[in-house]
Structures are given as structure tokens and as C-alpha cells.
Amino acid sequence: MQGNLSHISLNDILMLATSGKKSGVLKLSRGKESVEVYLLDGSIIHATCPIGDGEKALLYPVTWGEGNFALLPNGVPPSTTIKKSSAEILDEVKAMSREWENILEVIPSGKTVFRIADLGEEQNGPVTVPHVGWRVLSKIDSGRSVQEIAEALRIPYAYTAKVIFNLHKSGLVEIVAPSSRPGADLVPTHILGQVVTLLTEVMGPMASLVVRDQIEALGEAQERFPESKLDDLIGQVSKEINDGKLRQRFEESVYHEISNFKKF
């Protein structure tokens, strides 16, 4: 049995292997990441991934969406690290996969950064946080992304995201906007200056005012303008050019100018 995770889910693969009473090692890989799951007569007895062994290794590839897998008949585990029944494990993997769509609405990528929320006086009563939640909270205000927190705590990304999702739902943490992060990628002022220069060629001396106004309309400042909004800025500025040919000329010139910058 082999294939790609884009065609069959991890849960279905494990279900086929356990219901078929398979023995051997299920190898999953995505780029440089790899996971091995050992089975004996349909029972999952050991799993290993880049952050450790045991049950957490089974949750490691839940978020993959793609990647290769192969079930090989030969494979002896170095130890038995999983005590739960296959049915319990399948339920956990299935539940995590089902929850993942909701989690993605709040945490669209591993680069998402959170901070501890200001609860204010309206927060009444005790707040219950599981032990792993406190571990995650201890890393939240460090400016780390969700992926970086998972790596620091050696917890599967899927599980870390789930914990943060629940903390967010409880109002304990909030998302940090990309443009307000200390480490957010900013556009060098000379790049914005080049945008003004190219716009001046097709619009005249009003160009600098147009760029300034559009930066403010995006809620940003020229000296700390985030790279994530550069395309939006160019799009809005282009709309101020009435002549279609001049607009096209500006867009071609400005995108050529910033293409090298955006590669990094």
C-alpha cells in the first residue's frame, strides 16, 4: 500500500492498516519531514517523528495535506511506545482532522503570532487552563509564531494550534496583526521612494501625495510599511492613474522594480 496524502487521509490509511491486521512499518514523508508508524497484527505499537516518539508522532502528520506514504511489510520497532488501542488512536486522529478546518479559520498558517489578551474588569470568575495550555501560554508573549512555539515545546504543530485555538476562543489570547509584530518584514524606504519616482513619471508632482494618502488609507506609516501590504498599495495607487496605457506602464515598471526585493 502506497500513495499520496492528497488522495487519501491519514485516518483512512490507518483504518485500512489496522482493519487489515497489517504488520510492518508505515512510512510517511513530506520534504525533509518523516514519520514512521509500526504495526503488529493491526495494532499500532510505536511511532516516531522529528519531535519524538509515541502518540504525539501520530498527530504530527495530521495537518499535512500532501506527502508520500508506503506500508512496508518488514519493520521492527525499537520499543513499544503506544499503549492505547488502535480504536482510541483512530478516534483521536479523526477528531483532530475534523477540528482542523475550524482551527484554520483562526490560524491560517504556522506564521500566525498571538499575544496574551487584556482581560479587563469584565472578566469574572476563574479561568481553567489545562497543563499544556500553561506551557503554551508561557511562550505566547515572546513574539514566537505558532510553529515556533510547537518546535520550542516539542509538541505536534496540530496539537499546539488546537491549544492556542481554544485559548483564543476563551478570550485569553489574541492575534497580533502582521504589521504590528516586532519582527514583521518592512518595506525599505528606498523601495517606496522608487514607487513614488515611477508614479511621478506618469502622474507628475502629485505622485508623492497620492502614495502618502494611500499608505494612510491602509492604516500604515511610510517608515514602517509592511511588505504584506505592498501589493495592496500598488493596486490602490494604480487606480489613481486614469489613462489605461500609462497605468499599465506604471504597473509593469513598478513590479519589475520590486521583484528582486520580494524574492527575499
C-alpha positions in Angstrom: 0.0 0.0 0.0 1.4 3.3 -1.0 0.4 6.7 -2.4 0.0 10.4 -1.6 -1.8 12.0 1.3 -3.5 14.4 -1.2 -5.6 11.4 -2.3 -6.3 9.6 1.0 -6.4 10.9 4.6 -4.1 9.7 7.3 -7.1 8.4 9.2 -8.2 6.3 6.2 -4.7 4.9 5.8 -4.5 3.9 9.5 -8.0 2.4 9.3 -7.0 0.2 6.3 -3.8 -0.9 8.0 -5.5 -1.8 11.4 -8.6 -3.4 10.0 -6.5 -5.4 7.6 -4.4 -6.7 10.6 -1.3 -5.5 8.9 2.2 -5.8 10.4 5.2 -3.7 9.4 6.1 0.0 9.2 4.0 2.8 7.7 6.4 5.5 6.4 5.1 9.0 5.7 7.3 11.8 4.3 6.9 15.4 3.3 10.0 17.1 2.2 12.6 16.6 4.9 10.0 15.6 7.4 9.3 11.9 8.1 7.1 9.8 10.3 7.2 6.1 11.0 4.3 4.1 12.4 4.9 0.5 13.4 2.1 -2.1 13.4 1.8 -5.6 14.7 -1.2 -7.7 13.6 -3.2 -4.5 13.2 -2.2 -2.9 16.5 -0.2 0.4 16.4 2.6 -0.2 18.9 5.2 2.5 18.1 5.5 5.8 16.2 8.4 8.2 15.7 8.6 11.8 14.2 11.1 14.7 14.2 9.9 15.8 17.7 9.8 12.5 19.5 8.1 9.1 19.8 4.8 7.7 20.9 1.3 9.1 20.5 2.3 12.6 19.6 4.1 11.3 16.5 0.7 10.1 15.2 -0.7 13.6 15.3 2.4 15.1 13.7 1.3 14.5 10.0 -2.4 15.3 10.6 -2.1 18.8 9.1 0.0 17.7 6.0 -2.4 17.8 3.1 0.1 16.1 0.9 3.1 13.8 1.2 4.1 10.3 0.3 3.3 7.1 2.3 4.1 3.5 2.0 3.3 0.5 4.2 6.3 -1.9 4.2 5.8 -5.5 5.5 9.2 -5.6 7.3 10.0 -3.4 10.2 10.8 -4.0 13.8 10.2 -1.1 16.3 13.0 -0.2 18.7 10.5 -0.2 21.5 6.7 -0.2 22.3 5.7 3.4 23.0 1.9 3.3 22.4 -0.4 1.7 24.9 -3.7 2.9 23.6 -5.9 0.7 21.5 -6.0 1.3 17.7 -9.6 2.3 18.0 -8.7 5.0 20.6 -5.9 6.3 18.3 -8.1 6.4 15.3 -10.7 8.4 17.2 -8.1 10.9 18.2 -6.7 11.3 14.7 -10.2 11.6 13.3 -11.2 14.2 15.8 -8.1 16.3 15.2 -8.7 16.1 11.4 -12.3 17.2 11.8 -11.4 20.1 14.1 -8.6 21.3 11.8 -10.9 23.1 9.4 -12.2 25.3 12.2 -8.7 25.9 13.5 -7.6 27.1 10.1 -10.1 29.9 10.2 -8.2 31.4 13.2 -4.7 30.1 12.5 -4.3 30.0 8.7 -0.6 29.3 8.9 2.2 28.4 11.3 3.5 32.0 11.0 0.5 33.4 12.9 1.5 35.2 16.1 -0.6 35.6 19.3 -0.3 37.6 22.5 -1.9 37.4 25.9 -5.2 39.3 25.8 -6.1 42.1 28.2 -9.0 40.5 30.0 -10.1 43.8 31.6 -12.5 44.1 34.5 -15.4 42.4 32.7 -13.7 39.0 33.1 -15.3 37.4 36.1 -14.7 34.0 37.7 -11.9 31.6 37.4 -10.3 30.6 34.1 -9.5 26.9 33.6 -6.4 26.2 31.6 -5.0 22.7 31.1 -1.4 22.0 32.0 -0.2 22.0 28.3 -2.1 25.3 27.9 0.1 26.9 30.6 3.2 25.7 28.8 1.9 27.3 25.6 1.0 30.5 27.3 4.5 30.8 28.7 5.8 31.1 25.1 3.0 33.3 23.7 4.3 36.8 24.6 7.8 36.0 23.3 6.8 37.0 19.7 7.1 33.4 18.6 4.8 32.1 15.9 2.6 29.1 16.4 5.1 26.9 14.5 8.0 28.2 16.6 6.1 27.5 19.8 5.4 24.0 18.7 9.1 23.5 17.9 10.2 25.0 21.2 7.9 22.8 23.3 8.4 19.7 21.0 4.6 19.3 20.7 3.0 18.4 17.3 2.0 21.6 15.4 -1.6 20.3 15.1 -1.9 20.0 18.8 -0.2 23.3 19.6 -2.6 25.0 17.1 -5.5 23.3 18.8 -4.5 24.5 22.3 -4.0 28.1 21.0 -7.3 27.9 19.2 -9.0 27.0 22.4 -7.2 29.8 24.3 -8.3 32.2 21.6 -11.9 31.0 21.9 -11.7 31.6 25.6 -10.5 35.1 25.1 -7.2 34.5 26.8 -5.1 35.3 23.7 -5.5 37.4 20.6 -3.9 37.6 17.2 -1.1 40.0 16.6 -1.6 41.8 13.2 1.3 41.2 10.9 2.1 44.9 10.6 2.4 45.4 14.3 4.7 42.5 15.0 8.2 43.5 16.2 9.7 41.2 13.6 7.3 41.9 10.7 9.0 42.3 7.3 9.0 46.0 6.4 9.5 47.6 3.0 12.7 49.7 2.8 12.1 53.4 2.4 14.1 53.4 -0.9 11.6 50.9 -2.4 8.7 53.2 -1.5 10.7 56.1 -2.9 11.1 54.2 -6.2 7.3 53.7 -6.3 6.9 57.5 -6.0 9.5 58.1 -8.7 7.8 55.7 -11.2 4.4 57.2 -10.4 5.8 60.7 -10.9 6.8 59.7 -14.5 3.1 59.1 -15.4 1.3 61.4 -13.0 3.5 64.3 -12.2 4.3 66.1 -8.9 1.1 64.8 -7.2 2.6 61.3 -7.0 4.1 61.7 -3.6 0.8 62.9 -2.1 -1.1 60.0 -3.7 1.3 57.4 -2.3 1.2 59.1 1.2 -2.6 59.1 1.2 -2.9 55.5 0.1 -0.4 54.4 2.8 -2.5 56.2 5.4 -5.7 54.7 4.0 -4.2 51.2 4.6 -3.6 52.2 8.2 0.1 52.3 8.0 3.1 54.7 8.2 5.7 55.1 5.4 8.6 54.5 7.8 7.1 51.2 9.0 5.2 49.9 6.0 4.7 46.1 6.0 5.8 44.0 3.0 2.5 42.1 3.3 0.6 45.2 2.1 2.9 46.2 -0.7 0.7 44.7 -3.5 -2.4 46.4 -2.0 -0.6 49.7 -2.1 0.4 49.4 -5.7 -3.1 48.3 -6.6 -4.7 51.3 -4.9 -2.1 53.7 -6.4 -2.7 52.3 -9.9 -6.4 53.2 -9.6 -5.4 56.9 -9.4 -4.0 56.7 -13.0 -6.8 57.5 -15.4 -5.0 56.7 -18.6 -5.1 52.9 -19.2 -1.8 52.8 -21.1 0.0 54.9 -18.5 -1.5 52.7 -15.8 -0.1 49.5 -17.5 3.3 51.2 -18.0 3.4 52.1 -14.3 2.4 48.6 -13.1 4.9 46.9 -15.3 7.7 49.2 -14.2 7.0 49.0 -10.5 6.5 45.3 -10.4 9.8 44.8 -12.2 11.5 47.2 -9.8 10.2 45.3 -6.7 10.5 41.8 -8.0 14.1 41.3 -6.7 13.2 42.8 -3.3 10.2 40.4 -2.9 12.3 37.3 -3.5 13.9 37.7 -0.1 
